[in-house]
Amino acid sequence: MTAERLEGHLVRDPRTLRTDVEAQLDQAAEEVGRRLGGKIDHQVVRAAVSDAYQRLAAKAKFPNFLPILAARSAQRSLRGT
């Protein structure tokens, strides 16, 4: 992650933000897979997390917690509840 200071405030490079989100979604998918007992293929779990993230991001005002919310949504969806 690249960060610089602008008028004394730490500013993140916007080009790295997408990379950070992808890493968070990868971690979220691993956690969801673990919670589901490894019964569902990782690619299916990762796709479900990514889909949930995109759906939530479309209307989110504060994106900070989107990866964890996407993980919870994907887990519920994959459990069938």
WOGIVEN-V580103 format. One record per residue. N is the residue number from 1. PHI is phi in whole degrees, 0 to 359 (none if undefined). OMEGA is omega in degrees with one decimal (999 if undefined). D_FIRST is the distance of its C-alpha to the first C-alpha in whole Angstrom. Layout:
n=N phi=PHI omega=OMEGA d_first=D_FIRST
n=N phi=PHI omega=OMEGA d_first=D_FIRST
This chain:
n=1 phi=none omega=178.7 d_first=0
n=2 phi=261 omega=178.4 d_first=4
n=3 phi=221 omega=176.6 d_first=6
n=4 phi=229 omega=178.2 d_first=10
n=5 phi=252 omega=176.6 d_first=13
n=6 phi=230 omega=-177.0 d_first=16
n=7 phi=51 omega=176.4 d_first=19
n=8 phi=84 omega=-179.1 d_first=18
n=9 phi=255 omega=177.0 d_first=16
n=10 phi=286 omega=-177.3 d_first=12
n=11 phi=238 omega=179.3 d_first=11
n=12 phi=275 omega=177.4 d_first=7
n=13 phi=287 omega=-176.6 d_first=7
n=14 phi=297 omega=178.6 d_first=10
n=15 phi=291 omega=-179.8 d_first=9
n=16 phi=268 omega=-175.4 d_first=6
n=17 phi=298 omega=-179.2 d_first=8
n=18 phi=296 omega=177.6 d_first=11
n=19 phi=298 omega=178.7 d_first=9
n=20 phi=298 omega=-179.8 d_first=8
n=21 phi=296 omega=-180.0 d_first=12
n=22 phi=300 omega=177.7 d_first=13
n=23 phi=296 omega=178.2 d_first=12
n=24 phi=294 omega=179.4 d_first=13
n=25 phi=291 omega=175.0 d_first=16
n=26 phi=298 omega=178.7 d_first=17
n=27 phi=296 omega=179.4 d_first=17
n=28 phi=297 omega=180.0 d_first=19
n=29 phi=295 omega=177.0 d_first=21
n=30 phi=298 omega=179.7 d_first=22
n=31 phi=294 omega=178.8 d_first=23
n=32 phi=298 omega=177.8 d_first=25
n=33 phi=302 omega=178.1 d_first=27
n=34 phi=296 omega=-179.5 d_first=27
n=35 phi=295 omega=178.7 d_first=29
n=36 phi=271 omega=175.0 d_first=31
n=37 phi=73 omega=178.6 d_first=32
n=38 phi=68 omega=-176.5 d_first=31
n=39 phi=278 omega=-178.0 d_first=34
n=40 phi=243 omega=-179.1 d_first=32
n=41 phi=306 omega=-177.2 d_first=30
n=42 phi=302 omega=-179.2 d_first=26
n=43 phi=296 omega=177.9 d_first=26
n=44 phi=292 omega=179.2 d_first=28
n=45 phi=296 omega=-178.7 d_first=26
n=46 phi=298 omega=178.5 d_first=23
n=47 phi=295 omega=179.3 d_first=25
n=48 phi=295 omega=178.5 d_first=26
n=49 phi=295 omega=179.6 d_first=23
n=50 phi=297 omega=177.7 d_first=21
n=51 phi=299 omega=179.4 d_first=25
n=52 phi=297 omega=179.1 d_first=25
n=53 phi=299 omega=-179.4 d_first=21
n=54 phi=299 omega=-179.9 d_first=22
n=55 phi=296 omega=-178.9 d_first=26
n=56 phi=287 omega=-176.9 d_first=24
n=57 phi=295 omega=-178.1 d_first=22
n=58 phi=298 omega=-177.6 d_first=24
n=59 phi=234 omega=-177.3 d_first=26
n=60 phi=283 omega=175.0 d_first=23
n=61 phi=266 omega=-179.4 d_first=23
n=62 phi=232 omega=-172.3 d_first=20
n=63 phi=282 omega=-175.1 d_first=18
n=64 phi=304 omega=-174.3 d_first=16
n=65 phi=257 omega=-177.1 d_first=19
n=66 phi=301 omega=180.0 d_first=19
n=67 phi=301 omega=-179.6 d_first=18
n=68 phi=288 omega=177.0 d_first=20
n=69 phi=293 omega=176.9 d_first=23
n=70 phi=295 omega=178.5 d_first=23
n=71 phi=298 omega=179.8 d_first=23
n=72 phi=296 omega=179.4 d_first=26
n=73 phi=296 omega=179.5 d_first=27
n=74 phi=296 omega=179.6 d_first=27
n=75 phi=298 omega=177.8 d_first=29
n=76 phi=299 omega=-179.6 d_first=32
n=77 phi=297 omega=-177.8 d_first=32
n=78 phi=288 omega=175.9 d_first=32
n=79 phi=284 omega=-179.4 d_first=35
n=80 phi=86 omega=179.9 d_first=37
n=81 phi=244 omega=999 d_first=37
